[in-house]
Amino acid sequence: MPPTPAAPPALAVVGGRLATELCDVTSDLSALDSAGFWAVVLPFEGPPTCARFAQVRAARPWPGPPWQGPAPDAWSSSLAEAGFRAGVEEIRSAIAAGDVYQVNLTRRISAPMPEGGDVAALGAVLAEGNPAPYAAVVRVPSAGCAVASASPELFLRLNGDVVTSGPIKGTAKAAAGLTAKDRAENVMIVDLVRNDLGRVCDFGSVEVPGLLEVEQHPGLVHLVSTVTGRLRDGCGWAEAIGATFPPGSVTGAPKVAALEHIARLEPVPRGVYCGAVGWVDADQRAGELNVAIRTFWVHDGQLHLGTGAGITWDSDPGDEWDETELKARRLLHVASGSWHDR
């Protein structure tokens, strides 16, 4: 019987840097305020992976074998269109009853992970086919962590005591397709993020320097706002994450009620999807965590991608399904190697 191939070494490509030579791994978020350079993966549910690396340098082109992804017809969804539409209607009924204002409803798209496939190679092809401002690759085999993210959204940036979040709400093929519903949804989530940051920031320091700005991304546009604040003395990464996680843009409002509806309506756990991925330089007290949307991860031999939409009273079930298709379409083509043809 041939020997089992050795696991590839741990690495992270985050913030334009390549981190290698794994030192230690912990789920203790307070470590992010200690020392060293960390790659961070915060699943939507479950323990974090905080991996400290000894060697950090500028990222370089992927030197390994090219990515060979699943066949285009190998992908399946945790919710079919009929089930997703039914979930939208249930959320609208809950909104009519006054239980909640908005809920982010998502589904998981999965295919068998190709034999010998490497998320680092997937991350390289994503960087070419779907470049994103908060892209990240984290591969830590000892922690069962394999993630390739092409996220357009900032969850938390910390620079000294200044914390910034960049919630996205509102998606269309072009700016002309953004609606009043998109704008109202964005403003609602901005208010939630302001409240979350207010739990750990100095009184009066939370501001919104950018509201409803249109950003162009591959194949679509988003409405993006910016919320900033100044952390109170004694607050660091653990406190900031504790006050704001999971991100408001992928939960809903009020957050606790929205999470209850998510747990009831979504048939599978979100895993890494809608969590956060990024880096922390504890020595510089700086770092950046994305919202783990447009993000692939490997679990139980399957390659997964999540996609979803924010549901409000004005939501049309068919339109919301189409939004989940739009968000996933290019990424699935990139992962299956057919994006050059589109």
C-alpha positions as CSV (number, residue, x, y, z in Angstrom):
1,M,0.0,0.0,0.0
2,P,1.5,3.4,-1.0
3,P,2.3,5.8,1.8
4,T,-0.1,8.6,2.5
5,P,1.1,11.8,1.0
6,A,2.4,14.3,3.6
7,A,0.2,17.3,4.2
8,P,1.4,20.5,2.6
9,P,3.1,23.0,4.9
10,A,0.9,25.7,6.5
11,L,0.9,29.1,4.7
12,A,-1.3,32.2,4.4
13,V,-1.5,34.8,1.7
14,V,-3.2,37.8,3.4
15,G,-2.9,41.5,3.0
16,G,-0.6,41.1,0.0
17,R,1.9,39.1,2.1
18,L,3.0,35.5,2.1
19,A,3.3,34.0,5.6
20,T,5.2,30.8,6.2
21,E,6.9,28.8,8.9
22,L,4.0,28.2,11.3
23,C,4.9,28.8,14.9
24,D,1.7,28.0,16.8
25,V,-2.1,27.8,16.4
26,T,-4.7,28.9,19.0
27,S,-8.4,29.6,19.2
28,D,-7.8,32.3,21.9
29,L,-8.5,35.7,20.3
30,S,-6.6,37.5,23.0
31,A,-3.4,36.1,21.3
32,L,-4.0,38.7,18.6
33,D,-3.0,41.4,21.0
34,S,0.3,39.7,22.0
35,A,3.1,39.6,19.5
36,G,3.8,38.4,16.0
37,F,2.0,38.1,12.6
38,W,-1.2,36.1,12.6
39,A,-3.5,34.7,9.9
40,V,-7.0,34.5,11.3
41,V,-10.1,32.5,10.3
42,L,-13.3,33.0,12.2
43,P,-16.0,30.6,11.2
44,F,-19.6,31.8,11.4
45,E,-20.0,29.1,14.1
46,G,-17.3,27.2,15.8
47,P,-13.8,28.0,17.2
48,P,-11.5,30.5,15.5
49,T,-8.1,29.5,14.0
50,C,-5.4,32.0,14.8
51,A,-2.1,30.9,13.2
52,R,1.2,32.7,14.0
53,F,3.9,32.6,11.3
54,A,7.6,33.4,11.7
55,Q,8.3,34.4,8.1
56,V,6.4,37.2,6.3
57,R,7.3,38.6,3.0
58,A,5.6,40.1,-0.1
59,A,3.3,37.7,-1.8
60,R,4.6,36.1,-5.1
61,P,3.0,34.3,-8.0
62,W,1.8,30.8,-7.1
63,P,4.8,28.4,-7.8
64,G,2.9,25.1,-7.5
65,P,0.7,23.0,-9.9
66,P,-2.2,25.0,-11.5
67,W,-5.7,24.6,-10.1
68,Q,-7.9,21.9,-11.7
69,G,-11.4,22.4,-10.3
70,P,-14.6,20.5,-10.3
71,A,-16.6,20.0,-13.5
72,P,-19.2,22.8,-14.0
73,D,-22.0,20.3,-13.5
74,A,-20.7,18.9,-10.3
75,W,-22.0,21.7,-8.0
76,S,-25.1,21.2,-5.9
77,S,-27.0,23.6,-3.6
78,S,-28.2,23.1,0.0
79,L,-31.4,24.9,-1.0
80,A,-33.1,24.6,-4.3
81,E,-34.9,27.6,-5.8
82,A,-38.3,26.6,-4.4
83,G,-36.9,26.1,-0.9
84,F,-35.1,29.4,-1.0
85,R,-38.2,31.3,-2.2
86,A,-40.2,29.7,0.6
87,G,-37.6,30.9,3.1
88,V,-37.9,34.5,1.7
89,E,-41.7,34.3,2.2
90,E,-41.2,33.0,5.8
91,I,-38.9,36.0,6.6
92,R,-41.4,38.4,5.1
93,S,-44.1,37.0,7.3
94,A,-41.8,37.4,10.3
95,I,-41.2,41.0,9.3
96,A,-44.9,41.6,9.0
97,A,-45.4,40.2,12.5
98,G,-42.7,42.6,13.9
99,D,-40.3,39.9,14.8
100,V,-37.4,41.2,12.7
101,Y,-36.5,43.9,10.2
102,Q,-34.1,42.1,7.9
103,V,-32.6,38.6,7.6
104,N,-29.7,37.5,5.4
105,L,-30.8,34.1,3.9
106,T,-28.0,32.0,2.4
107,R,-27.3,28.6,0.8
108,R,-24.3,26.5,0.3
109,I,-23.0,25.3,-3.1
110,S,-20.7,22.3,-3.0
111,A,-18.8,19.9,-5.2
112,P,-16.2,17.1,-4.5
113,M,-12.8,18.6,-3.8
114,P,-10.6,17.5,-6.7
115,E,-8.0,14.9,-5.8
116,G,-4.7,16.6,-5.0
117,G,-6.5,20.0,-5.1
118,D,-4.9,22.9,-3.1
119,V,-6.7,26.0,-1.9
120,A,-3.5,27.9,-2.5
121,A,-3.8,27.1,-6.2
122,L,-7.5,28.0,-6.1
123,G,-6.6,31.3,-4.4
124,A,-4.1,32.0,-7.3
125,V,-6.8,31.5,-10.0
126,L,-9.3,33.6,-8.0
127,A,-6.8,36.4,-7.8
128,E,-6.6,36.3,-11.6
129,G,-10.3,35.6,-12.4
130,N,-12.0,37.5,-9.6
131,P,-9.6,40.0,-8.0
132,A,-10.9,41.4,-4.7
133,P,-9.6,44.0,-2.2
134,Y,-9.8,41.6,0.8
135,A,-8.6,38.4,-0.8
136,A,-7.1,35.8,1.4
137,V,-5.7,32.2,1.4
138,V,-5.2,30.3,4.7
139,R,-3.9,26.7,4.7
140,V,-3.3,25.2,8.1
141,P,-3.6,21.4,7.8
142,S,-3.0,20.8,11.5
143,A,-6.2,22.8,12.2
144,G,-8.2,21.4,9.4
145,C,-8.3,24.9,7.8
146,A,-8.3,25.4,4.0
147,V,-9.8,28.6,2.8
148,A,-9.6,30.7,-0.4
149,S,-11.5,34.0,-0.2
150,A,-12.2,36.6,-2.8
151,S,-14.1,38.9,-0.5
152,P,-15.0,42.5,-1.5
153,E,-16.1,43.4,2.1
154,L,-14.2,44.8,5.1
155,F,-15.4,43.5,8.5
156,L,-12.8,45.1,10.8
157,R,-9.6,47.1,10.2
158,L,-7.6,48.1,13.2
159,N,-4.9,50.7,13.0
160,G,-3.7,51.6,16.5
161,D,-6.9,52.5,18.4
162,V,-8.9,53.4,15.2
163,V,-11.4,50.7,14.1
164,T,-13.1,50.7,10.7
165,S,-15.9,48.5,9.2
166,G,-17.1,48.6,5.6
167,P,-20.6,46.9,5.4
168,I,-21.9,46.0,2.0
169,K,-25.6,45.9,1.3
170,G,-27.1,46.3,-2.2
171,T,-26.0,44.3,-5.2
172,A,-26.8,44.7,-8.9
173,K,-25.3,44.0,-12.3
174,A,-24.8,47.7,-12.8
175,A,-25.3,50.9,-10.7
176,A,-28.6,51.7,-12.5
177,G,-30.0,48.4,-11.1
178,L,-29.6,49.5,-7.4
179,T,-33.0,50.2,-5.8
180,A,-34.5,52.0,-2.9
181,K,-34.7,48.6,-1.2
182,D,-30.9,48.3,-1.5
183,R,-30.3,51.7,0.0
184,A,-32.7,51.2,2.8
185,E,-31.1,47.8,3.6
186,N,-27.7,49.4,3.6
187,V,-28.7,52.2,6.0
188,M,-30.3,49.7,8.3
189,I,-27.1,47.6,8.6
190,V,-25.0,50.7,9.0
191,D,-27.1,51.6,12.1
192,L,-26.5,48.0,13.4
193,V,-22.7,48.3,12.8
194,R,-22.7,51.7,14.6
195,N,-24.4,50.2,17.6
196,D,-22.0,47.2,17.6
197,L,-18.9,49.4,17.5
198,G,-20.4,51.7,20.1
199,R,-20.1,48.9,22.6
200,V,-16.2,49.1,22.5
201,C,-15.5,52.6,21.2
202,D,-15.2,55.9,23.0
203,F,-18.5,57.7,23.4
204,G,-19.1,60.1,20.5
205,S,-16.3,58.6,18.4
206,V,-18.4,56.4,16.1
207,E,-18.9,58.1,12.7
208,V,-20.0,57.3,9.2
209,P,-17.6,59.0,6.8
210,G,-18.9,57.1,3.7
211,L,-22.6,56.2,3.1
212,L,-24.1,54.4,0.1
213,E,-21.0,54.5,-2.1
214,V,-21.1,52.4,-5.3
215,E,-18.2,50.0,-5.8
216,Q,-17.5,48.1,-9.0
217,H,-16.5,44.5,-8.6
218,P,-16.1,41.7,-11.2
219,G,-19.5,41.1,-12.7
220,L,-21.5,43.3,-10.3
221,V,-21.7,46.5,-8.2
222,H,-22.2,46.9,-4.5
223,L,-23.4,49.7,-2.2
224,V,-20.8,50.2,0.5
225,S,-20.7,52.3,3.6
226,T,-17.9,53.1,6.0
227,V,-18.2,53.2,9.8
228,T,-15.3,54.2,12.1
229,G,-14.6,54.6,15.8
230,R,-11.9,54.9,18.4
231,L,-11.5,51.9,20.7
232,R,-11.7,52.5,24.4
233,D,-8.7,51.9,26.6
234,G,-8.3,48.3,27.4
235,C,-10.1,47.1,24.3
236,G,-8.3,45.1,21.6
237,W,-9.0,42.5,18.9
238,A,-10.8,40.1,21.3
239,E,-13.2,42.8,22.5
240,A,-13.8,44.3,19.0
241,I,-14.6,40.9,17.6
242,G,-16.7,40.0,20.6
243,A,-18.8,43.2,20.1
244,T,-19.3,42.9,16.4
245,F,-19.2,39.2,15.3
246,P,-20.9,37.8,13.3
247,P,-20.9,40.7,10.9
248,G,-24.2,42.6,10.7
249,S,-24.3,42.6,6.9
250,V,-24.6,38.8,6.8
251,T,-27.0,38.4,9.7
252,G,-29.7,41.0,9.8
253,A,-31.4,43.2,12.3
254,P,-32.0,42.9,15.1
255,K,-29.0,40.6,15.1
256,V,-30.1,38.1,17.7
257,A,-33.6,37.7,16.2
258,A,-32.1,37.4,12.7
259,L,-29.7,34.7,13.9
260,E,-32.6,32.7,15.2
261,H,-34.3,32.8,11.8
262,I,-31.1,31.8,10.1
263,A,-30.7,28.8,12.3
264,R,-34.3,27.7,11.6
265,L,-34.3,28.3,7.8
266,E,-30.9,27.3,6.6
267,P,-30.5,23.5,6.3
268,V,-26.7,23.4,6.9
269,P,-24.3,25.3,9.0
270,R,-22.5,28.2,7.3
271,G,-19.0,27.1,8.3
272,V,-16.4,29.6,7.3
273,Y,-18.9,31.4,5.1
274,C,-20.1,34.7,6.6
275,G,-17.4,34.6,9.2
276,A,-14.1,36.5,8.7
277,V,-10.7,35.9,7.3
278,G,-7.6,38.1,7.4
279,W,-4.4,39.1,9.2
280,V,-3.2,40.7,12.4
281,D,0.2,42.2,13.0
282,A,0.2,42.3,16.8
283,D,3.5,44.1,17.0
284,Q,2.1,47.0,15.0
285,R,-1.4,46.8,16.5
286,A,-2.8,46.6,13.0
287,G,-4.8,44.2,10.9
288,E,-7.6,43.6,8.6
289,L,-10.4,41.0,8.6
290,N,-12.8,40.5,5.7
291,V,-16.4,39.3,5.8
292,A,-16.0,35.8,4.4
293,I,-18.3,36.1,1.4
294,R,-17.2,35.0,-2.1
295,T,-15.2,32.5,-0.1
296,F,-14.4,28.8,-0.8
297,W,-13.5,26.3,2.0
298,V,-12.8,22.6,2.2
299,H,-14.7,20.3,4.7
300,D,-15.2,16.6,4.6
301,G,-13.8,16.2,1.1
302,Q,-16.1,18.8,-0.3
303,L,-15.3,22.3,-1.7
304,H,-17.9,24.7,-0.6
305,L,-19.1,28.2,-1.6
306,G,-21.8,30.2,0.1
307,T,-24.1,32.8,-1.5
308,G,-27.0,34.7,0.0
309,A,-29.2,37.8,0.0
310,G,-30.6,40.3,2.5
311,I,-34.4,39.8,2.9
312,T,-36.7,42.7,3.8
313,W,-40.4,43.3,3.5
314,D,-39.9,44.6,0.0
315,S,-38.1,41.5,-1.2
316,D,-39.3,39.6,-4.2
317,P,-38.5,35.8,-3.8
318,G,-37.5,35.4,-7.4
319,D,-35.3,38.5,-7.4
320,E,-33.5,37.4,-4.2
321,W,-32.8,34.0,-5.7
322,D,-31.4,35.7,-8.8
323,E,-29.1,37.8,-6.6
324,T,-27.7,34.6,-5.0
325,E,-27.1,33.3,-8.6
326,L,-25.4,36.5,-9.6
327,K,-23.1,36.5,-6.7
328,A,-22.0,32.9,-7.2
329,R,-21.9,32.7,-11.0
330,R,-18.5,34.1,-11.8
331,L,-16.8,32.4,-8.8
332,L,-18.1,29.0,-9.9
333,H,-16.9,29.6,-13.4
334,V,-13.5,30.6,-12.0
335,A,-13.3,27.5,-9.7
336,S,-14.4,25.2,-12.6
337,G,-11.9,26.7,-15.1
338,S,-14.5,28.1,-17.5
339,W,-14.4,31.8,-16.7
340,H,-12.1,32.6,-19.7
341,D,-15.0,31.7,-22.0
342,R,-17.3,34.3,-20.5
